[in-house]
Amino acid sequence: MAMELEGITKIAQNLLLLHQQVATGKLVITHGKQSSLQWHIYFYLGRIVYATGGVHPVRRWYRSFKHCCPECFGTNWLIQAQSDADLWEIDLLNQAIGQGCISPSQYKAVIQNVVQEVVFVVLGQKFFTTQWLPGQQIPQQFTFLSVEQLIRDAQTFREQWRDCGLGFLQELMVQFSPDLSPVLQNRALLESQTSQSYKSMLRLMRGQHTLWDIALEMQQPLPIVVRSLIPWIRRGMIQLKEIPDLPSLSSKPAHTLVSAPVTPKILVACIDENPGVGHAIAQALKPLGYEVLIILNPLRGMALLQERKPRLIFLDPATSNANGYDLCAFLRKTPDFQTTPIIILTKHDSVVDRVRAKMAGASEFLSKPLDSAKLQQVIQKHFPAATLSVVA
């Protein structure tokens, strides 16, 4: 029996029709004004089994995996896992459940979170084209989602969105989206005027997290988080900016001019709660023959750091569970790391930041977003002989 939904959109009608036809295949939704922006929704016998695409498909998957599989996310499994499949997201989930790293319920929760977010976004599109590719299947046999329930959930979410008075943002920014990143314009003033719980949220506003990311980190509904920011957005103290997606975890080989790995490998550590940063460093340095140790939680990772003793450390001072400058100073007092190069990774390269870093014992700065050439320059500076031996 067809569901009755008030104000149902054309995309929702397309989804319901595929459900009624018990269709198997892929629905490709292309943005009407930006042809490079697409969403792919996969069906199996009228049920949705996966969805991807949009502005931040990798970031979305990371976010859902971190939320639903925190134990696995906090280990190096995700960094070490590899996939050369076109849908690496599904392949990695299949690997994780096959190795006993996650449970079937966690697997389903990741899929459901990803699909719900995609459906919420596509139902809000006004200008689009669609293409149906029948028969295409994906290796996902655990989760089969109801089209009707997904549409209901998306509509409920949109009602909450409207009830929070967020129409102002739609008028302010034609391209407003939860994929935007809030950035503080006067951090000291805002922190002096807000409560401790609000300060925790402000620490995430450094141009590295989207509104989706911040809502998840704060464990608050997205509309509530955005509504709390509106007064500051109106006053120009918070700006919303576009940020790039995280690097894909696909292991398909990329073009490189590097050959012959170093033996033995030099270990480099990256301490950054954003896994995309560590993965970007690994992609740049592994072809040079370096091993990259990624630590997402510095407090939990100290034992591993002291056990492995990396010969160079990349450190983001803006971690949510530790002060990076204090951590740098602590490492400098530790005999194993008194002379280890410590490179501060930051988007805030002010005189004050440089003074703080120098006082904490940092070796130098490296600006975000990271550039592969600059990463390799830093490595060559500290390990000239090793780097020259692997460059063709």
URRA-V539152 format. One line per field, one symbol per residue. phi: phi as a letter, one per 20 degrees, with the letter a starting at -180 (. if undefined). Layout:
phi = ???
This chain:
phi = .fedcfmfefffffffffffelecqcedddgfdbffeccddedclndedabbnnfcffgffgfffffecfffffdegffefcbdffefffffffffffemfcegffgfffgffffgfffgfffefdcaccbddfnfccfcddcceffffffgfffffffffffemefgffffcgefbfffdfcfebffffffdcfffffffffeecmdcefgffgffelcfggfffffeggfffemecddcfcfffffefeffdfbddblffcffeeddcdbfeffffffffffdffeneededdedfffeffffffelfebcecefeefdaefffffffffeegfcfdffddedbeddefffffffffenfeadbfeffdgffgffffffecffffffdef
